[in-house]
């Protein structure tokens, strides 16, 4: 059961990576990378169960945190060209 | 043990359908916003069902309740963050003038909707609710009427 789950998630990861390589726009690639991150979270948890060590879910939880922060950071960087700036500059206030 | 295996197997199978269907949709869909829809299904539906199956396995087969609690925490966290990330990506794409397609290949929404977003984005209240819903609907209707006028 866990082996089938791992195989399905790896096939899905390959499909998602095809979209990340083909994607016509930047946002397609970003969406594909975000989706791949969620799949990797499931993959890490399932691999832990497959090898009989359920403690791997710690790493999955950590990866979920990093994935969300990374998506928002990349979006902000491409929208403002700068990670330090906010939506409202000091001149606007 | 056998009953738990069957129940969690059914949950994991449904989750696998969601994940694989979302991945196929991400490759096959024609337009950015439809691809976003497919990816969001993977993030919520697939994760929920697979994690329920894994929780059942961890709690009853592996006898490791701490792992079950951690998977439940992962579900809660990802249910907050995945829709937020999808919404941020969609809004950033709309601000970058990526226009949704309609069924016959023509774009329903023209530049006016994205221009509306860009103009109204400057004050704080409009960020929380960028456009009133009736305004969006009337905008769609106007754009459709314009397209029909052009085609006839």
gemmi code that builds the backbone of each chain (N, CA, C; Angstrom):
import gemmi

chains = {
    "A": [
        ("UNK", (0.837, -1.204, 0.000), (0.000, 0.000, 0.000), (0.874, 1.258, 0.000)),
        ("UNK", (1.873, 1.299, 0.915), (2.740, 2.480, 0.935), (3.618, 2.543, -0.297)),
        ("UNK", (4.008, 1.369, -0.818), (4.828, 1.361, -2.034), (4.034, 1.943, -3.203)),
        ("UNK", (2.747, 1.542, -3.329), (1.913, 2.087, -4.401), (1.752, 3.591, -4.246)),
        ("UNK", (1.569, 4.035, -2.993), (1.419, 5.480, -2.739), (2.668, 6.244, -3.169)),
        ("UNK", (3.852, 5.697, -2.800), (5.104, 6.365, -3.164), (5.266, 6.417, -4.680)),
        ("UNK", (4.903, 5.307, -5.360), (5.059, 5.284, -6.822), (4.127, 6.299, -7.475)),
        ("UNK", (2.867, 6.371, -7.010), (1.925, 7.338, -7.586), (2.425, 8.758, -7.383)),
        ("UNK", (2.955, 9.061, -6.178), (3.408, 10.431, -5.924), (4.624, 10.753, -6.777)),
        ("UNK", (5.518, 9.763, -7.002), (6.694, 10.044, -7.833), (6.269, 10.293, -9.280)),
        ("UNK", (5.273, 9.508, -9.790), (4.766, 9.759, -11.147), (4.160, 11.157, -11.242)),
        ("UNK", (3.384, 11.553, -10.205), (2.787, 12.888, -10.206), (3.867, 13.962, -10.190)),
        ("UNK", (4.941, 13.702, -9.428), (6.040, 14.671, -9.379), (6.676, 14.843, -10.752)),
        ("UNK", (6.812, 13.719, -11.505), (7.395, 13.818, -12.852), (6.496, 14.682, -13.742)),
        ("UNK", (5.160, 14.450, -13.679), (4.225, 15.247, -14.484), (4.316, 16.727, -14.123)),
        ("UNK", (4.363, 17.000, -12.811), (4.412, 18.402, -12.370), (5.708, 19.059, -12.820)),
        ("UNK", (6.797, 18.286, -12.793), (8.079, 18.851, -13.238), (8.066, 19.120, -14.746)),
        ("UNK", (7.304, 18.302, -15.519), (7.145, 18.597, -16.956), (6.511, 19.977, -17.123)),
        ("UNK", (5.473, 20.259, -16.313), (4.839, 21.578, -16.420), (5.806, 22.672, -15.983)),
        ("UNK", (6.615, 22.391, -14.955), (7.562, 23.417, -14.503), (8.600, 23.711, -15.570)),
        ("UNK", (8.966, 22.705, -16.385), (9.945, 22.955, -17.447), (9.289, 23.601, -18.655)),
        ("UNK", (8.026, 23.199, -18.984), (7.370, 23.720, -20.186), (6.788, 25.100, -19.981)),
        ("UNK", (6.290, 25.332, -18.746), (5.406, 26.435, -18.441), (5.655, 27.700, -19.220)),
        ("UNK", (4.667, 28.215, -19.965), (4.934, 29.393, -20.783), (5.237, 30.638, -19.957)),
        ("UNK", (4.598, 30.786, -18.820), (4.863, 31.980, -18.023), (5.572, 31.609, -16.726)),
        ("UNK", (6.065, 32.640, -16.069), (6.717, 32.470, -14.767), (5.762, 31.870, -13.741)),
        ("UNK", (4.488, 32.275, -13.810), (3.537, 31.863, -12.772), (3.175, 30.397, -12.906)),
        ("UNK", (3.207, 29.865, -14.156), (3.009, 28.424, -14.318), (4.112, 27.651, -13.625)),
        ("UNK", (5.331, 28.105, -13.813), (6.458, 27.414, -13.171), (6.354, 27.483, -11.654)),
        ("UNK", (5.991, 28.677, -11.150), (5.888, 28.850, -9.703), (4.784, 27.965, -9.125)),
        ("UNK", (3.665, 27.900, -9.855), (2.559, 27.037, -9.420), (2.988, 25.578, -9.396)),
        ("UNK", (3.743, 25.161, -10.429), (4.194, 23.773, -10.488), (5.161, 23.470, -9.356)),
        ("UNK", (6.040, 24.417, -9.037), (7.003, 24.179, -7.952), (6.282, 24.105, -6.611)),
        ("UNK", (5.270, 24.975, -6.432), (4.487, 24.941, -5.189), (3.759, 23.608, -5.042)),
        ("UNK", (3.175, 23.146, -6.156), (2.462, 21.865, -6.125), (3.426, 20.712, -5.862)),
        ("UNK", (4.627, 20.792, -6.446), (5.633, 19.758, -6.202), (6.034, 19.733, -4.738)),
        ("UNK", (6.098, 20.917, -4.108), (6.439, 20.959, -2.696), (5.424, 20.231, -1.836)),
        ("UNK", (4.128, 20.442, -2.146), (3.092, 19.733, -1.389), (3.202, 18.227, -1.588)),
        ("UNK", (3.506, 17.829, -2.840), (3.638, 16.389, -3.098), (4.845, 15.812, -2.372)),
        ("UNK", (5.912, 16.581, -2.252), (7.091, 16.080, -1.551), (6.797, 15.898, -0.061)),
        ("UNK", (5.951, 16.779, 0.496), (5.545, 16.603, 1.901), (4.876, 15.243, 2.085)),
        ("UNK", (3.933, 14.909, 1.175), (3.257, 13.612, 1.280), (4.256, 12.483, 1.047)),
        ("UNK", (5.185, 12.695, 0.098), (6.154, 11.642, -0.238), (7.053, 11.320, 0.947)),
        ("UNK", (7.498, 12.352, 1.668), (8.389, 12.105, 2.813), (7.652, 11.304, 3.888)),
        ("UNK", (6.391, 11.715, 4.169), (5.617, 10.996, 5.183), (5.390, 9.549, 4.761)),
        ("UNK", (5.024, 9.343, 3.473), (4.740, 7.985, 3.002), (5.997, 7.136, 3.000)),
        ("UNK", (7.155, 7.749, 2.670), (8.408, 6.978, 2.660), (8.791, 6.547, 4.073)),
        ("UNK", (8.500, 7.405, 5.055), (8.751, 7.010, 6.427), (7.951, 5.784, 6.826)),
        ("UNK", (6.667, 5.765, 6.397), (5.849, 4.595, 6.709), (6.332, 3.375, 5.946)),
        ("UNK", (6.816, 3.580, 4.705), (7.272, 2.453, 3.885), (8.469, 1.774, 4.511)),
        ("UNK", (9.394, 2.564, 5.093), (10.577, 1.972, 5.697), (10.369, 1.644, 7.171)),
        ("UNK", (9.108, 1.808, 7.662), (8.830, 1.417, 9.036), (9.278, 2.415, 10.078)),
        ("UNK", (9.532, 3.666, 9.668), (9.939, 4.693, 10.641), (9.006, 5.890, 10.516)),
        ("UNK", (7.880, 5.899, 11.220), (6.920, 7.008, 11.074), (7.435, 8.338, 11.594)),
        ("UNK", (8.609, 8.369, 12.212), (9.138, 9.630, 12.737), (9.518, 10.601, 11.627)),
        ("UNK", (9.508, 10.104, 10.359), (9.840, 10.992, 9.243), (8.851, 12.137, 9.112)),
        ("UNK", (7.685, 12.064, 9.776), (6.698, 13.135, 9.615), (7.207, 14.448, 10.187)),
        ("UNK", (8.203, 14.406, 11.094), (8.821, 15.657, 11.551), (9.389, 16.425, 10.371)),
        ("UNK", (10.114, 15.689, 9.504), (10.737, 16.335, 8.344), (9.657, 16.842, 7.395)),
        ("UNK", (8.551, 16.087, 7.269), (7.465, 16.511, 6.379), (6.852, 17.815, 6.869)),
        ("UNK", (6.656, 17.916, 8.191), (6.083, 19.142, 8.764), (7.003, 20.335, 8.505)),
        ("UNK", (8.309, 20.105, 8.699), (9.282, 21.177, 8.453), (9.259, 21.591, 6.988)),
        ("UNK", (9.160, 20.619, 6.080), (9.171, 20.921, 4.656), (7.930, 21.700, 4.252)),
        ("UNK", (6.793, 21.409, 4.904), (5.576, 22.166, 4.607), (5.750, 23.629, 4.975)),
        ("UNK", (6.378, 23.879, 6.139), (6.641, 25.264, 6.548), (7.522, 25.984, 5.534)),
        ("UNK", (8.635, 25.319, 5.137), (9.587, 25.965, 4.235), (8.951, 26.236, 2.875)),
        ("UNK", (8.113, 25.297, 2.407), (7.507, 25.410, 1.084), (6.628, 26.648, 0.989)),
        ("UNK", (5.827, 26.884, 2.036), (4.924, 28.051, 2.019), (5.726, 29.348, 2.008)),
        ("UNK", (6.722, 29.420, 2.887), (7.528, 30.643, 2.952), (8.228, 30.887, 1.618)),
        ("UNK", (8.725, 29.817, 0.983), (9.458, 29.971, -0.268), (8.545, 30.513, -1.360)),
        ("UNK", (7.300, 29.990, -1.448), (6.384, 30.464, -2.489), (6.088, 31.946, -2.319)),
        ("UNK", (5.771, 32.347, -1.083), (5.437, 33.752, -0.857), (6.652, 34.635, -1.122)),
        ("UNK", (7.852, 34.154, -0.734), (9.052, 34.965, -0.933), (9.342, 35.144, -2.414)),
        ("UNK", (9.211, 34.077, -3.214), (9.484, 34.190, -4.649), (8.465, 35.103, -5.312)),
        ("UNK", (7.182, 34.983, -4.914), (6.152, 35.867, -5.468), (6.469, 37.323, -5.153)),
        ("UNK", (6.852, 37.583, -3.915), (7.142, 38.957, -3.526), (8.337, 39.494, -4.280)),
        ("UNK", (9.329, 38.623, -4.474), (10.521, 39.070, -5.193), (10.186, 39.441, -6.632)),
        ("UNK", (9.324, 38.647, -7.291), (9.021, 38.959, -8.685), (8.018, 40.088, -8.815)),
        ("UNK", (7.267, 40.373, -7.758), (6.306, 41.459, -7.869), (6.959, 42.806, -7.602)),
        ("UNK", (7.865, 42.861, -6.615), (8.462, 44.139, -6.257), (9.931, 44.229, -6.631)),
        ("UNK", (10.537, 43.124, -7.032), (11.952, 43.156, -7.382), (12.868, 43.301, -6.186)),
        ("UNK", (12.315, 43.125, -4.981), (13.100, 43.357, -3.788), (12.412, 42.660, -2.630)),
        ("UNK", (13.161, 41.869, -1.868), (12.524, 41.160, -0.762), (12.270, 42.073, 0.425)),
        ("UNK", (12.988, 43.184, 0.509), (12.856, 44.032, 1.687), (11.694, 44.990, 1.624)),
        ("UNK", (11.212, 45.300, 0.413), (10.181, 46.326, 0.293), (8.813, 45.750, 0.591)),
        ("UNK", (7.897, 46.624, 1.041), (6.530, 46.208, 1.264), (5.645, 46.703, 0.148)),
        ("UNK", (4.332, 46.445, 0.292), (3.401, 46.927, -0.721), (3.298, 48.447, -0.661)),
        ("UNK", (3.545, 49.014, 0.517), (3.384, 50.452, 0.699), (4.716, 51.053, 1.084)),
        ("UNK", (5.240, 51.881, 0.211), (6.516, 52.523, 0.492), (6.292, 53.674, 1.469)),
        ("UNK", (7.399, 54.215, 1.973), (7.281, 55.284, 2.967), (6.649, 56.537, 2.372)),
        ("UNK", (6.802, 56.741, 1.055), (6.241, 57.938, 0.434), (4.716, 57.918, 0.451)),
        ("UNK", (4.142, 56.705, 0.414), (2.684, 56.616, 0.327), (2.020, 56.938, 1.657)),
        ("UNK", (2.746, 56.761, 2.755), (2.085, 56.894, 4.061), (1.987, 58.350, 4.504)),
    ],
    "B": [
        ("UNK", (-6.754, -5.464, 12.890), (-5.706, -4.904, 12.028), (-6.149, -4.913, 10.573)),
        ("UNK", (-6.802, -5.998, 10.155), (-7.202, -6.085, 8.747), (-8.210, -4.999, 8.406)),
        ("UNK", (-9.152, -4.738, 9.331), (-10.169, -3.710, 9.079), (-9.507, -2.334, 8.925)),
        ("UNK", (-8.545, -2.036, 9.812), (-7.843, -0.747, 9.720), (-7.097, -0.640, 8.394)),
        ("UNK", (-6.458, -1.760, 7.987), (-5.731, -1.740, 6.716), (-6.668, -1.432, 5.557)),
        ("UNK", (-7.873, -2.047, 5.563), (-8.807, -1.826, 4.454), (-9.267, -0.374, 4.435)),
        ("UNK", (-9.643, 0.159, 5.641), (-10.168, 1.533, 5.671), (-9.098, 2.531, 5.225)),
        ("UNK", (-7.884, 2.375, 5.780), (-6.840, 3.333, 5.397), (-6.435, 3.145, 3.945)),
        ("UNK", (-6.511, 1.912, 3.439), (-6.202, 1.690, 2.027), (-7.185, 2.407, 1.124)),
        ("UNK", (-8.481, 2.381, 1.494), (-9.481, 3.092, 0.694), (-9.201, 4.591, 0.705)),
        ("UNK", (-8.895, 5.131, 1.894), (-8.594, 6.570, 1.977), (-7.376, 6.921, 1.127)),
        ("UNK", (-6.320, 6.091, 1.215), (-5.098, 6.398, 0.458), (-5.351, 6.275, -1.035)),
        ("UNK", (-6.226, 5.320, -1.433), (-6.534, 5.182, -2.863), (-7.266, 6.420, -3.380)),
        ("UNK", (-8.250, 6.912, -2.597), (-8.955, 8.134, -3.034), (-7.978, 9.305, -3.123)),
        ("UNK", (-7.081, 9.405, -2.138), (-6.094, 10.477, -2.171), (-5.169, 10.374, -3.367)),
        ("UNK", (-4.788, 9.129, -3.738), (-3.934, 8.937, -4.917), (-4.660, 9.405, -6.171)),
        ("UNK", (-5.975, 9.131, -6.261), (-6.743, 9.607, -7.418), (-6.689, 11.123, -7.499)),
        ("UNK", (-6.873, 11.790, -6.343), (-6.826, 13.259, -6.334), (-5.454, 13.761, -6.786)),
        ("UNK", (-4.391, 13.165, -6.214), (-3.041, 13.660, -6.506), (-2.707, 13.452, -7.980)),
        ("UNK", (-2.978, 12.241, -8.487), (-2.610, 11.961, -9.880), (-3.488, 12.773, -10.836)),
        ("UNK", (-4.785, 12.899, -10.516), (-5.658, 13.710, -11.366), (-5.217, 15.162, -11.395)),
        ("UNK", (-4.819, 15.686, -10.245), (-4.328, 17.062, -10.206), (-3.064, 17.242, -11.022)),
        ("UNK", (-2.174, 16.238, -10.973), (-0.924, 16.353, -11.734), (-1.205, 16.298, -13.233)),
        ("UNK", (-2.120, 15.395, -13.656), (-2.470, 15.319, -15.080), (-3.132, 16.616, -15.525)),
        ("UNK", (-4.009, 17.173, -14.660), (-4.660, 18.429, -15.000), (-3.668, 19.566, -15.115)),
        ("UNK", (-2.636, 19.544, -14.264), (-1.627, 20.603, -14.323), (-0.882, 20.573, -15.656)),
        ("UNK", (-0.739, 19.370, -16.240), (-0.045, 19.292, -17.528), (-0.999, 19.581, -18.681)),
        ("UNK", (-2.251, 19.094, -18.596), (-3.134, 19.090, -19.759), (-4.009, 20.330, -19.893)),
        ("UNK", (-4.241, 21.065, -18.806), (-5.172, 22.192, -18.878), (-4.627, 23.307, -19.778)),
        ("UNK", (-5.511, 24.049, -20.464), (-5.056, 24.978, -21.495), (-4.572, 26.334, -20.993)),
        ("UNK", (-4.879, 26.686, -19.764), (-4.828, 28.089, -19.364), (-4.255, 28.154, -17.959)),
        ("UNK", (-3.649, 29.257, -17.584), (-3.016, 29.313, -16.262), (-4.014, 29.113, -15.137)),
        ("UNK", (-5.189, 29.747, -15.238), (-6.138, 29.713, -14.112), (-6.770, 28.336, -13.955)),
        ("UNK", (-6.959, 27.622, -15.063), (-7.463, 26.250, -14.940), (-6.405, 25.343, -14.336)),
        ("UNK", (-5.148, 25.597, -14.684), (-4.068, 24.813, -14.054), (-4.012, 25.073, -12.556)),
        ("UNK", (-4.276, 26.325, -12.175), (-4.294, 26.674, -10.752), (-5.372, 25.879, -10.023)),
        ("UNK", (-6.509, 25.732, -10.671), (-7.609, 24.943, -10.103), (-7.180, 23.500, -9.890)),
        ("UNK", (-6.520, 22.909, -10.898), (-6.085, 21.521, -10.768), (-5.077, 21.363, -9.638)),
        ("UNK", (-4.150, 22.310, -9.522), (-3.133, 22.208, -8.475), (-3.747, 22.362, -7.096)),
        ("UNK", (-4.784, 23.204, -6.974), (-5.396, 23.405, -5.659), (-6.132, 22.158, -5.193)),
        ("UNK", (-6.727, 21.426, -6.138), (-7.383, 20.167, -5.774), (-6.378, 19.202, -5.169)),
        ("UNK", (-5.190, 19.132, -5.771), (-4.146, 18.271, -5.208), (-3.792, 18.692, -3.792)),
        ("UNK", (-3.653, 20.012, -3.595), (-3.171, 20.497, -2.306), (-4.141, 20.189, -1.180)),
        ("UNK", (-5.443, 20.297, -1.438), (-6.390, 20.098, -0.347), (-6.946, 18.676, -0.320)),
        ("UNK", (-7.584, 18.231, -1.409), (-8.245, 16.928, -1.400), (-7.281, 15.775, -1.237)),
        ("UNK", (-6.227, 15.756, -2.069), (-5.279, 14.653, -2.014), (-4.585, 14.571, -0.679)),
        ("UNK", (-4.142, 15.722, -0.181), (-3.434, 15.727, 1.097), (-4.346, 15.256, 2.224)),
        ("UNK", (-5.605, 15.704, 2.220), (-6.527, 15.332, 3.298), (-6.738, 13.814, 3.336)),
        ("UNK", (-7.063, 13.214, 2.167), (-7.387, 11.785, 2.183), (-6.162, 10.933, 2.492)),
        ("UNK", (-5.008, 11.263, 1.878), (-3.803, 10.463, 2.145), (-3.411, 10.577, 3.607)),
        ("UNK", (-3.543, 11.792, 4.182), (-3.141, 11.957, 5.568), (-4.081, 11.231, 6.520)),
        ("UNK", (-5.381, 11.181, 6.190), (-6.290, 10.409, 7.050), (-5.889, 8.932, 7.051)),
        ("UNK", (-5.556, 8.405, 5.854), (-5.089, 7.024, 5.789), (-3.815, 6.813, 6.582)),
        ("UNK", (-2.877, 7.752, 6.486), (-1.617, 7.605, 7.222), (-1.834, 7.732, 8.726)),
        ("UNK", (-2.784, 8.593, 9.149), (-3.071, 8.724, 10.583), (-3.606, 7.403, 11.138)),
        ("UNK", (-4.517, 6.776, 10.383), (-5.058, 5.494, 10.838), (-3.946, 4.459, 10.976)),
        ("UNK", (-3.040, 4.419, 9.969), (-1.931, 3.469, 10.038), (-1.024, 3.764, 11.231)),
        ("UNK", (-0.693, 5.044, 11.432), (0.252, 5.391, 12.496), (-0.334, 5.092, 13.862)),
        ("UNK", (-1.639, 5.384, 14.032), (-2.226, 5.243, 15.365), (-2.464, 3.774, 15.721)),
        ("UNK", (-2.899, 2.965, 14.734), (-3.344, 1.619, 15.102), (-2.369, 0.528, 14.689)),
        ("UNK", (-1.680, 0.674, 13.547), (-0.784, -0.385, 13.096), (0.617, -0.179, 13.660)),
        ("UNK", (1.149, 1.051, 13.506), (2.507, 1.314, 13.979), (2.550, 1.632, 15.466)),
        ("UNK", (1.366, 1.882, 16.066), (1.263, 2.162, 17.494), (2.146, 3.341, 17.889)),
        ("UNK", (2.030, 4.412, 17.112), (2.875, 5.588, 17.335), (1.975, 6.818, 17.308)),
        ("UNK", (1.270, 7.113, 18.420), (0.286, 8.209, 18.383), (0.911, 9.569, 18.145)),
        ("UNK", (2.211, 9.736, 18.516), (2.859, 11.043, 18.300), (2.950, 11.347, 16.812)),
        ("UNK", (3.260, 10.325, 16.001), (3.328, 10.543, 14.555), (1.960, 10.921, 14.004)),
        ("UNK", (0.897, 10.291, 14.558), (-0.462, 10.631, 14.103), (-0.780, 12.084, 14.399)),
        ("UNK", (-0.397, 12.544, 15.600), (-0.663, 13.947, 15.956), (0.102, 14.876, 15.028)),
        ("UNK", (1.349, 14.498, 14.690), (2.138, 15.373, 13.811), (1.540, 15.426, 12.409)),
        ("UNK", (1.013, 14.293, 11.919), (0.376, 14.340, 10.587), (-0.870, 15.213, 10.640)),
        ("UNK", (-1.623, 15.141, 11.749), (-2.802, 16.005, 11.880), (-2.398, 17.472, 11.885)),
        ("UNK", (-1.274, 17.784, 12.546), (-0.772, 19.168, 12.537), (-0.403, 19.599, 11.124)),
        ("UNK", (0.213, 18.665, 10.346), (0.550, 18.989, 8.960), (-0.696, 19.315, 8.153)),
        ("UNK", (-1.783, 18.524, 8.376), (-3.042, 18.803, 7.670), (-3.531, 20.201, 8.002)),
        ("UNK", (-3.575, 20.521, 9.300), (-4.100, 21.829, 9.709), (-3.270, 22.944, 9.090)),
        ("UNK", (-1.937, 22.795, 9.160), (-1.076, 23.853, 8.636), (-1.254, 24.007, 7.133)),
        ("UNK", (-1.259, 22.895, 6.402), (-1.359, 23.008, 4.946), (-2.738, 23.482, 4.511)),
        ("UNK", (-3.773, 23.220, 5.334), (-5.093, 23.737, 4.953), (-5.175, 25.248, 5.130)),
        ("UNK", (-4.324, 25.813, 5.989), (-4.277, 27.275, 6.025), (-3.410, 27.837, 4.912)),
        ("UNK", (-2.249, 27.209, 4.670), (-1.264, 27.852, 3.798), (-1.482, 27.586, 2.323)),
        ("UNK", (-1.966, 26.386, 1.936), (-2.052, 26.068, 0.506), (-3.052, 26.970, -0.223)),
        ("UNK", (-4.281, 27.207, 0.303), (-5.160, 28.160, -0.380), (-4.619, 29.578, -0.388)),
        ("UNK", (-3.886, 29.951, 0.696), (-3.294, 31.286, 0.709), (-2.266, 31.434, -0.404)),
        ("UNK", (-1.423, 30.417, -0.578), (-0.407, 30.482, -1.628), (-1.065, 30.498, -3.003)),
        ("UNK", (-2.126, 29.692, -3.192), (-2.813, 29.664, -4.486), (-3.422, 31.029, -4.795)),
        ("UNK", (-4.022, 31.642, -3.770), (-4.626, 32.961, -3.972), (-3.569, 34.001, -4.306)),
        ("UNK", (-2.412, 33.915, -3.628), (-1.345, 34.879, -3.906), (-0.841, 34.718, -5.336)),
        ("UNK", (-0.685, 33.454, -5.782), (-0.220, 33.222, -7.153), (-1.237, 33.748, -8.153)),
        ("UNK", (-2.545, 33.500, -7.885), (-3.583, 33.949, -8.816), (-3.612, 35.461, -8.903)),
        ("UNK", (-3.492, 36.125, -7.750), (-3.564, 37.580, -7.773), (-2.342, 38.175, -8.459)),
        ("UNK", (-1.163, 37.572, -8.203), (0.046, 38.065, -8.860), (-0.054, 37.881, -10.369)),
        ("UNK", (-0.650, 36.758, -10.813), (-0.792, 36.529, -12.255), (-1.765, 37.526, -12.863)),
        ("UNK", (-2.835, 37.846, -12.142), (-3.807, 38.824, -12.663), (-3.184, 40.204, -12.752)),
        ("UNK", (-2.349, 40.545, -11.750), (-1.662, 41.843, -11.793), (-0.662, 41.891, -12.930)),
        ("UNK", (-0.156, 40.715, -13.352), (0.843, 40.682, -14.424), (0.183, 40.532, -15.791)),
        ("UNK", (-1.133, 40.855, -15.871), (-1.858, 40.877, -17.141), (-1.934, 39.521, -17.829)),
        ("UNK", (-1.966, 38.437, -17.054), (-2.259, 37.135, -17.650), (-3.772, 36.999, -17.675)),
        ("UNK", (-4.356, 36.911, -18.874), (-5.801, 37.046, -19.033), (-6.439, 35.666, -19.123)),
        ("UNK", (-7.536, 35.429, -18.370), (-8.214, 34.138, -18.461), (-8.824, 33.923, -19.842)),
        ("UNK", (-8.815, 32.665, -20.279), (-9.421, 32.327, -21.563), (-10.840, 31.859, -21.358)),
        ("UNK", (-11.693, 31.994, -22.390), (-13.017, 31.405, -22.290), (-13.102, 30.216, -23.232)),
        ("UNK", (-14.290, 29.671, -23.362), (-14.402, 28.348, -23.956), (-14.030, 28.326, -25.432)),
        ("UNK", (-14.439, 29.363, -26.188), (-14.174, 29.322, -27.626), (-12.798, 29.888, -27.962)),
        ("UNK", (-11.932, 30.033, -26.957), (-10.574, 30.468, -27.241), (-10.396, 31.964, -27.167)),
        ("UNK", (-11.490, 32.726, -27.166), (-11.381, 34.184, -27.046), (-11.341, 34.552, -25.568)),
        ("UNK", (-10.674, 35.618, -25.231), (-10.624, 36.029, -23.841), (-11.900, 36.793, -23.496)),
        ("UNK", (-12.509, 36.378, -22.369), (-13.732, 37.052, -21.942), (-13.405, 38.400, -21.321)),
        ("UNK", (-12.353, 38.409, -20.514), (-11.995, 39.621, -19.788), (-10.928, 40.359, -20.576)),
        ("UNK", (-11.156, 41.607, -20.858), (-10.134, 42.367, -21.573), (-9.302, 43.153, -20.569)),
        ("UNK", (-8.595, 44.117, -21.030), (-7.664, 44.843, -20.178), (-8.362, 45.587, -19.042)),
        ("UNK", (-9.670, 45.850, -19.171), (-10.321, 46.726, -18.202), (-10.297, 46.133, -16.800)),
        ("UNK", (-10.429, 44.797, -16.693), (-10.484, 44.200, -15.360), (-9.129, 44.305, -14.676)),
        ("UNK", (-8.065, 43.960, -15.407), (-6.739, 44.047, -14.785), (-6.378, 45.498, -14.513)),
        ("UNK", (-6.819, 46.418, -15.384), (-6.558, 47.837, -15.142), (-7.274, 48.296, -13.874)),
        ("UNK", (-8.492, 47.771, -13.681), (-9.265, 48.105, -12.487), (-8.513, 47.669, -11.238)),
        ("UNK", (-7.962, 46.431, -11.269), (-7.192, 45.945, -10.131), (-6.011, 46.866, -9.864)),
        ("UNK", (-5.320, 47.248, -10.942), (-4.093, 48.012, -10.742), (-4.390, 49.393, -10.180)),
        ("UNK", (-5.467, 50.046, -10.651), (-5.777, 51.384, -10.165), (-6.230, 51.353, -8.715)),
        ("UNK", (-7.102, 50.369, -8.408), (-7.702, 50.369, -7.084), (-6.764, 49.849, -6.021)),
        ("UNK", (-5.622, 49.279, -6.444), (-4.729, 48.648, -5.488), (-3.997, 49.672, -4.645)),
        ("UNK", (-4.170, 50.953, -4.921), (-3.303, 51.920, -4.267), (-3.747, 52.277, -2.853)),
        ("UNK", (-5.035, 52.158, -2.528), (-5.399, 52.427, -1.136), (-5.670, 51.120, -0.393)),
        ("UNK", (-5.582, 51.210, 0.949), (-5.498, 50.001, 1.759), (-6.793, 49.207, 1.742)),
        ("UNK", (-7.940, 49.881, 1.732), (-9.205, 49.157, 1.835), (-9.435, 48.278, 0.623)),
        ("UNK", (-8.943, 48.707, -0.546), (-9.208, 47.929, -1.743), (-8.325, 46.693, -1.827)),
        ("UNK", (-7.243, 46.643, -1.030), (-6.434, 45.427, -1.030), (-7.172, 44.310, -0.317)),
        ("UNK", (-7.855, 44.690, 0.782), (-8.610, 43.679, 1.517), (-9.768, 43.167, 0.687)),
        ("UNK", (-10.453, 44.045, -0.054), (-11.509, 43.600, -0.967), (-11.322, 44.378, -2.264)),
        ("UNK", (-10.574, 43.800, -3.220), (-10.121, 44.595, -4.360), (-11.262, 45.180, -5.193)),
        ("UNK", (-12.240, 44.371, -5.532), (-13.319, 44.844, -6.389), (-14.622, 44.309, -5.812)),
        ("UNK", (-15.668, 45.136, -5.828), (-16.968, 44.632, -5.394), (-17.441, 43.545, -6.352)),
        ("UNK", (-18.045, 42.477, -5.849), (-18.480, 41.403, -6.743), (-19.417, 41.853, -7.862)),
        ("UNK", (-20.422, 42.738, -7.606), (-21.281, 43.134, -8.722), (-20.502, 43.822, -9.831)),
        ("UNK", (-19.450, 44.558, -9.441), (-18.647, 45.250, -10.449), (-17.946, 44.245, -11.362)),
        ("UNK", (-17.430, 43.170, -10.763), (-16.770, 42.137, -11.576), (-17.773, 41.531, -12.544)),
        ("UNK", (-19.004, 41.239, -12.041), (-19.982, 40.573, -12.892), (-20.379, 41.486, -14.049)),
        ("UNK", (-20.597, 42.778, -13.746), (-20.984, 43.677, -14.827), (-19.832, 43.838, -15.810)),
        ("UNK", (-18.602, 43.803, -15.287), (-17.444, 43.900, -16.175), (-17.388, 42.728, -17.131)),
        ("UNK", (-17.622, 41.509, -16.591), (-17.660, 40.321, -17.447), (-18.735, 40.480, -18.505)),
        ("UNK", (-19.924, 40.968, -18.088), (-21.020, 41.095, -19.043), (-20.663, 42.095, -20.136)),
        ("UNK", (-20.055, 43.231, -19.744), (-19.665, 44.216, -20.744), (-18.655, 43.640, -21.721)),
        ("UNK", (-17.668, 42.902, -21.176), (-16.637, 42.344, -22.045), (-17.240, 41.343, -23.022)),
        ("UNK", (-18.197, 40.553, -22.526), (-18.848, 39.583, -23.412), (-19.615, 40.297, -24.505)),
        ("UNK", (-20.327, 41.362, -24.139), (-21.088, 42.110, -25.150), (-20.141, 42.703, -26.190)),
        ("UNK", (-18.985, 43.199, -25.717), (-18.014, 43.755, -26.661), (-17.521, 42.688, -27.627)),
        ("UNK", (-17.244, 41.497, -27.078), (-16.770, 40.426, -27.951), (-17.806, 40.063, -28.997)),
        ("UNK", (-19.094, 40.015, -28.558), (-20.146, 39.679, -29.516), (-20.246, 40.745, -30.597)),
        ("UNK", (-20.109, 42.025, -30.192), (-20.185, 43.106, -31.178), (-19.068, 42.984, -32.202)),
        ("UNK", (-17.869, 42.624, -31.687), (-16.742, 42.520, -32.616), (-16.938, 41.363, -33.582)),
        ("UNK", (-17.522, 40.257, -33.073), (-17.612, 39.074, -33.920), (-18.687, 39.231, -34.988)),
        ("UNK", (-19.768, 39.975, -34.675), (-20.843, 40.075, -35.660), (-20.551, 41.110, -36.730)),
    ],
}
model = gemmi.Model(1)
for chain_id, residues in chains.items():
    chain = gemmi.Chain(chain_id)
    for i, (resn, *xyz) in enumerate(residues, 1):
        res = gemmi.Residue()
        res.name, res.seqid = resn, gemmi.SeqId(i, " ")
        for name, pos in zip(("N", "CA", "C"), xyz):
            atom = gemmi.Atom()
            atom.name, atom.element = name, gemmi.Element(name[0])
            atom.pos, atom.b_iso = gemmi.Position(*pos), 0.0
            res.add_atom(atom)
        chain.add_residue(res)
    model.add_chain(chain)
structure = gemmi.Structure()
structure.add_model(model)
structure.setup_entities()
